[in-house]
Each structure stands twice: as structure tokens, then as C-alpha cells.
Amino acid sequence: MKTFGLYIHIPFCVKKCAYCDFRSYENMMEYRGAYIDALGRELSSYRGALEGRSADTVYIGGGTPSALMPAQIIRLGEHIRKNVTLTPDAEFTIEANPDTGTSEIFLAALAIGANRLSMGLQSADDDELRTLGRIHTAAQFEKSFAAARDCGFKNISLDLMTGLPGQSAASLFRSVDFAAGLNPEHISAYGLKIEEGTRFYKMRRELSLPDEDTEADMYLALTERLSEYGYGQYEISNYAKRGFHSRHNMRYWLGGEYLGVGAAAHSYMDGRRFSNAPDIEGYISAVNARGTAVTESVTLSRDDMLFEHIMLRLRTVRGIRHDEFSGEFGFDFSERFKGEIKKYTSSGHMLSDAAHTALTPKGFLISNSVITDLLSQI
Amino acid sequence: MANKELIRNFSIIAHIDHGKSTLADRLLENTNTVSERDMEEQLLDNMDIERERGITIKARAVKLRYTAHDGREYILNLIDTPGHVDFNYEVSRSLAACEGAVLVVDAAQGIEAQTLANTYLALENNLEIVPVINKIDLPSADPERVIHEIEDVIGLDAHDAPQISAKMGINIESVLEKIVKDVPPPTGDEQKPLKALIFDSYYDLYKGIIIYVRLMDGSVRPGTKIKIMSTGAVFDVVETGYFKPDGFESAPELSAGEVGYIAASMKNVSDTRVGDTVTCEPGGAAEPLPGYKAVNPMVFSGIYPADTTKYPDLRDALEKLQLNDASLTFEAESSVALGFGFRCGFLGLLHMEIIQERLEREYNLDLITTAPSVIYKVEKTNGETVFIDNPTNYPPPTEIDKVYEPVVKADIISPSEFVGNIMELCQERRGTFKTMEYIDTNRVSLKYELPLNEIIYDFFDNLKSRTRGYASLDYEFLGYVQSDLVKLDILLNGDVVDALSFIVHTDKAYARARRIAEKLKDSIPRQMFEIPVQAAIGTKIIARETVKALRKDVLAKCYGGDITRKKKLLEKQKEGKKRMRRLGTVEVPQEAFMSVLKLDS
């Protein structure tokens, strides 16, 4: 049976963080009930299309899924179970923030089959957390994390952030030590990017951000440190204990199929990328009117697929497998990019052997330049 | 046939900002040439650049009908002219088509450098000058003082000069009356063979080249066979007519004394030249009109298409622009760094900026311009003398015996309180003080001899900022003076970038080299490898900066939903990369070439 990944977007937040440019909204809590109903309707409209497929990963992301009420989580679980076949060993992730991540929420999530939890820590420094606009402290996080363990989550991931205003190598290391001290199975560490439309963007001139070299040094040190703690890097921003990488996220980077439901959710099925109406009200009214809320759709050309293959696989430590590449595109990767491979391997940005080509941590740091350089050759 | 007695051909001349374009607007309104509804500011300045900068670049002609107090209807041909020193050439062309000039002087500021320069041009052309005192509405206006100034400094009788406010529309009629009364009607003989001066031209997509003419003798109508006297090329006239503010108004005939246009299906840019004489064929005039004093460009720079495949488009654009601006010169050249382009000659730095802007806007081109240069005279050790307008061709130090650079006579007029600042500036720019004269109790005229290459960078901006905008500058070429100059080369990653070389006085080489290296360091993006930026005289490195290696260029988060957006981001980055110039292993953005032009800003 064909498998796919299911993504469910929960666009509600108690408070929007200063750096966040994701589709999430504060002060929209009263829409939660109608939104869960709409998710059910949207899922049922895909039943036909999902005939003969089962989901081996589920990811409930946001926004803040833990901002739902326990009963709403249960109802969402019902919608999933009614419309989607899950494989017996499916990875089922739900995101939570410490302020709303209570035992009640965790128990509800476990009850609907969630077996992996992704929690936003971002930093263990309360000043940095305040700057980010987070509404929790490190101590609150610790409590929420302990509750998740007590409730029964055996696979937990933490999010950290680097390149924060005022962050030093020392404070980053304190956050890393704090995170590793909790002994989660997985850690993501994202470099802060100031995106247009965020509060940080408005105040970008006043933010004292670490410079390019400091940030690069911090990234390399972080990767090293996490590896010492037993978290191996498997993607630009992702680290895991052996066997605990995120299967759902790997699907994105390996070009696997996924169906996204909810406001602003994106999908990739049958060679087509499509996405839903981005705002909550627009999404709900679209689903109520016609069952789905797809507003944009594009069928990938061969060139698109080649572009994406290079762009996405080079994000992973696994890299580009030469046999897979030639099987899919009909030409030899290492032959075509001989000059670039030579340039980047000799500068320490890339590793390449007969079977595969991948970026090193130093190479990940400049992956945009490497990827655009490769793509300019075709 | 028009009655010559009732025609007046005139220009308006003024220092920049003295209200020339506003007065032109008011004349159009007062003669009902434009209805109030269609009136807008700076009506004749119909180029976007002119409106944005509030200046006139191109001369323009328009025909006004005015019923004077004597009850007769006159035809007034107004030829609007630019005020900036760089466009003197435009002014002198317009003046040759006129019998009179309205000299506008600001009632508060009085006579300025361009007031004088334009007045002398008008006198050279034997024009009747009608002084007008403008801006009498200003609280600081002092018309009496200005009248005295005009009488003392220029020697014109100005006691009955109209005192007006073009802005407020005060006393506009008195200007029209003055024009009718004081400007002589054109002379000329309709019976003689056609003789017309081309004072401008313009390329029309449908009609071909349209020439703007002032008829001295004879007449012309559709069907007339005309000959361009310098080339001997013959054409059949298709259309003749007059100028309206917003275009053309065809007319059955133009005759001696009149100003108008001729369209004759001329397609080839080289067929006509501004300053040429048009006559009829056969039986044409024997001698051409004197034409114009040829102008020599003083500032040169290389202009290259950002996209190398656009070279033919650039050539085409330059040819068409030259029709409209005969003071522009260009010839093909090539650069290792920039590929094929043109070495262009300009009258000054503003002229250069304007040409660039017009090329980009009117012809939709993306350009890279090299640092401006003047013409240096080099006597080589082998006895040969060469003129160098491109630093790339500068001989190696060992082959040079003596170098000469062009020097100008600069006239700076300013309130006396700024004299110290101005003298400091001129000294920094290697100027030689000549004289200082008081125009009145609080204004002085300073005369300096200055090397032209010190003026072409940012002298004017500096002068303005050190005198709170009050000083004005005029200059004319004086001659060549021996000087101690060197060629400064810029090296990126060890290789000389020819397009960035320039010639500089030895005393200034170090400071300039440091500034350029810093500027380049800031405008070249970090790349995979560390890039040394060096400045050298011959083989001696005198400044060094380093563009550090790229350390971080990454999208931290890339999940399902983001893929399309992130892909677009990388696609954009890939496009940006394409637009960079690859010099050896270094990629240089267009801005880097530009930044070197603006060293002190």
C-alpha cells in the first residue's frame, strides 16, 4: 500500500512570538470549535483520493496545537480516525508549548494516538525568552516537559533557537546543556531569521544580533556539542538520538508525498503542490462551501523536480544518492557537477564519494550559495 | 505667409532656480496657449527627470499667440532653455534661433554665475536682452538692489525691467508687452532660397527624425525637396508645422522668420546633425549658416550594458539620444571586466548623470558606468604625445616623460560669509586662487583655476553643502598644465579590474585608494573564499582590504509548507547571481562599480 504523511495545521496562538512569520493568529480562540469541524469536513472530502493509501506519519503543527481544549483534541482525533488509515507503526507527532502544555492536553493527545511530542523551548535564558515574546520561563518548560514524560510520551523533541538578539556563545551553551539535561530524544535548533511582517522586523534596527561570523561559529560549536551529548545531526537544523529522527520531516526533504489540511496547509501529492486559504475565516468558509480550501496548485515540471531534489536533499546529512539521482533524472550527478564538487570538497564544504554527495556542517551554513551555484549550471 | 512684423522669437535665460520654468508656465497661461484645466507645473519640462529634479535639461519650443495693447495679434515663439552650466550648449543652440532673450533674475539672490554666463551667450548671438526681476513676493526680495546689480555688473538698462512674481502670477502681462516692444521681429527674405537652422531634433517611431528649425530665408512646405547641407542628403518634406505645448500642430507652410518643425521620412540617424543648415534642392543656398560653436566633451566614462547581450540596444539608444542631445559623443570600447560598451563624452557630471538616467528610463536599459575621467595629455619618453580619455590606455610609468591635465577657470559667486569655506574646498582640490571681487556689499565673486578632474567627482555637491546651497559655479576650459599624476589600479583577488582604474594626483592617491578599497569591501558580497581588495600604483600596493569568506547563507527552516516559498527565494538568489559580473573567480555586483563613483557620499 502507498503511504503518505498527514499534516494538520492548528493556527491558534495565545500570543504571537516576535520572530514568527508562520500562519498563526492570536485572539481567534473562539473559532477553535468551528475550525475543528471544518478540519473534519476537509478530511472527509479527501477520502476518495486517499483510497488505497495509508498514513505512516501524522503531524499536528501550528500555531499552537496545545492551545486547543482537550475535548477539541479528542474530536480532531475522531476526524482523523474516521477518514484516514494509519499504518500500525505510524509516527504521530503533536506540537505543544509549555504554557498550554498541561497533563490534560498530553493525555488527550496520547488518547488519539500521538506518540511523539515536539515542544518549543527556544532558549533556557529567561531574558532571551522575553525578547522572543515567549510567554513561559525555563522553569515552566521544565515542569511541562516532566508532565509530558509522566503522562507517557517516550519520544519528545525540543526546539532551540540560535542567533538571538543578545545571545552569546555562553548563553547558547547554557541552553544546550539545559535541553540535553532533560534528555529528549530529538532536538531542533533553528537559526533566527528576521522575516518581514514580524515584530522583530519592525524593530530590526534596534536588535543587537550576533554578526555573521559569530553566528557561524555558534552553529558549528552547537553541532559539535550536541553530537557530544549523543544527538547526531541529520539535517541542517535537526539532531536526534539514534533511530529518533523525525520521519515526517524527512519525508519533506526526500520528496515524499504528504497531505496538509487546515488553514495555510501545503500538500504534495501525485506530482502536484497545492495549498489552502491562509486565514482562518477564509479557510472555514471555503471548506463549508465546497469541502476543500485549495487556493493554489502547481504541477511540478521535470526541472522543478530536479531543482527541489537538489535543494531539499542537500539539506540532509544523507545528501544526494547518485544512483537515486540518475534513476530519476537520467544523468550522472557527480559527472555533471564535477567542477563544483571539486571546488566545494576541497574547501571543506562538501563530502562526495562514489555513492553520494552531501554538505558538511560548514557547507550547511552556506547551503543557499552552494545550491544556487549548482542550479546555475543547469 | 506669416507677417514677420508680428513674429517674436525669444528664449528665457536664467540661473538655475530663478524661476524660468515657472515664468514659461505663466506665459502659456496668459496667452491661453493652455487652458487652466490642462495647466500643470513645469509644463514644458515633460521629461520625468526634469520634473523630479525641478530642472530643465532640454530646450523646448512652443508657439504663443498674444494680442498686445496695440491691438495686434503677435506670434511669440518661446524656446525654453536649461539653466545648469553643463547645458550651456543647449542654451547657445536655442539662442541662435532667436532675436531676443528674457533674462530672469531672482529679486532676492540677484546675479549668479549662470546669469552672467547665459547673458554673455545671448550677447554673443546679438540678442536683445529683456531683463525681468522675478520673485518680488519673497520677503527678502530687494528689486532695487538687483536692478542696480544688473546695471553695474552686466551693463544693461534695467530701470523699467518688469518686476514680477511668476509664482503668484503678478505682472506677467508686462513681460509679454516688453517682448513685443523690445525684441526685434525676425529679418529674412521669403523670396530667397530656403535656409533654415536645425536647432534640435527628435526621433519619432512613425515619422522618423523630426527636425526643429528656424527659417532664416525662403519657405518650406510638404512636397519641398530639402537638402541637408553638410551631408548633401536630399529628402521630400512630408509635414511641416508649429510647436504646441503637448506636441505638434501641422501647418501648410513655414516661411522666413518662423520657428517650426519638418518631417521628411529621415530614418538614418547620421542624416542630420543639430547645427546643420537645411536648404532646398535644386537651387539651394550657396553658403550654410554659421552653425554652432562645436562643443568638446570634457568628461568621459565607459557605459556598458549590465546584460552583455544588450550591446546593440545600447548602441541604438545612444544614436537616438544623440539626435536629441548633440553634445553627447560616444565610441565603442571594450573592457576585460565589463565586455563591450561605449566610451562616452559629456559636458559635465550632471550631463553624464542625466544621460545615464535617460538611457535607463527612456530606453529601458540596465547600465554599468565606469568612473569619470578627463582627457590627459601624455608626452612619452619616445617623443610621442598621446591624449588619454580612458585610464586603461594610460601608459606604464616607465614610458611617461610628462603628463598634463586640463585646468578650468572657475567663477564662484557666493555670500561673503562662506568665502573661507570655499577657499578651503578649492585648496583641497588643488585650486590656484586668482581674484576675489565684491559684487555688492555682501556677495563676492571668487575666481580660481582648478584641475578639471577635481571638479568632476563631487565638487559641486561639496560646494553646495559648505555654503548652505548659496554658492553658484560656472567654469570654462583654460588649458593644459603639467601635473604629477599616477594611474591607480584596483585588484580583486590579485587581478587588475580594468574598469575600476583611474588617474589621480600623487598627493591624493593614498587617501583615494583607501576610500575605494573600503567602498569595494562593503559593496562586494562575501563569497566562498576570502577576497583581497587592493589598490596599486604600478606594482606597488598602497591600500588593502579584505572581503571575508562567506560563512552563513542558509534557510534554517524548510518544511512542507515552505517549500514553494523557499524555492522562490533560491530562484531569486540564482537570478541575482546571474546579474553579477564574474571577474576571474570573483563575482562583482553592478553596485560595486557604481559605488566607486560616489566616493565621499
Contacts between the chains, C-beta under 8 A, distances in Angstrom:
chain1	res1	chain2	res2	distance
A	5	B	560	7.9
A	7	B	560	5.9
A	7	B	561	7.8
A	9	B	561	7.8
A	190	B	556	4.3
A	190	B	557	5.5
A	191	B	552	7.6
A	191	B	554	6.8
A	191	B	556	4.1
A	192	B	556	7.8
A	193	B	555	7.6
A	193	B	556	6.2
A	193	B	557	7.9
A	212	B	526	7.4
A	212	B	551	5.3
A	212	B	552	5.1
A	213	B	548	7.2
A	213	B	551	5.5
A	215	B	551	7.6
A	215	B	552	5.6
A	216	B	551	3.6
A	216	B	552	4.7
A	219	B	552	7.4
A	236	B	554	6.3
A	236	B	555	7.8
A	236	B	556	6.7
A	236	B	558	7.6
A	237	B	556	5.0
A	237	B	557	6.6
A	249	B	559	6.6
A	252	B	558	7.3
A	252	B	559	5.6
A	252	B	560	4.8
A	252	B	563	6.9
A	253	B	558	7.6
A	258	B	560	5.6
A	260	B	560	6.2
A	260	B	561	6.6
A	264	B	561	6.7
A	265	B	561	6.6
A	266	B	560	5.2
A	266	B	561	3.9
A	266	B	562	7.7
A	266	B	563	7.1
A	266	B	564	7.1
A	267	B	560	7.8
A	268	B	560	7.0
A	268	B	563	7.6
A	273	B	563	7.0
A	273	B	564	5.8
A	275	B	561	7.1
A	275	B	564	7.4
A	298	B	564	7.4
A	304	B	567	7.9
A	307	B	567	6.5
A	307	B	570	7.9
A	307	B	571	7.9
A	308	B	563	6.9
A	308	B	567	6.7
A	311	B	566	7.5
A	311	B	567	6.6
A	311	B	570	6.1
A	312	B	558	7.2
A	312	B	563	7.3
A	315	B	558	6.1
A	343	B	528	7.5
A	344	B	528	7.9
A	347	B	528	6.3
A	347	B	529	7.3
A	349	B	528	7.5
A	364	B	554	6.3
A	365	B	551	6.1
A	365	B	552	5.0
A	365	B	553	7.4
A	365	B	554	5.6
A	366	B	528	7.2
A	366	B	550	5.3
A	366	B	551	7.0
A	366	B	552	6.7
A	366	B	553	4.8
A	366	B	554	6.7
A	367	B	553	7.3
A	367	B	554	5.1
A	367	B	555	7.6
A	368	B	553	4.4
A	368	B	554	5.9
A	368	B	555	6.4
A	368	B	569	7.9
A	368	B	570	6.3
A	368	B	573	6.1
A	369	B	527	7.9
A	369	B	528	6.9
A	369	B	550	6.1
A	369	B	553	4.8
A	369	B	573	7.9
A	371	B	570	6.0
A	372	B	570	5.7
A	372	B	573	4.8
A	372	B	574	4.5
A	372	B	577	5.7
A	373	B	577	7.6
A	375	B	570	7.1
A	375	B	574	5.5
A	376	B	574	5.7
A	376	B	577	5.9
A	376	B	578	7.0
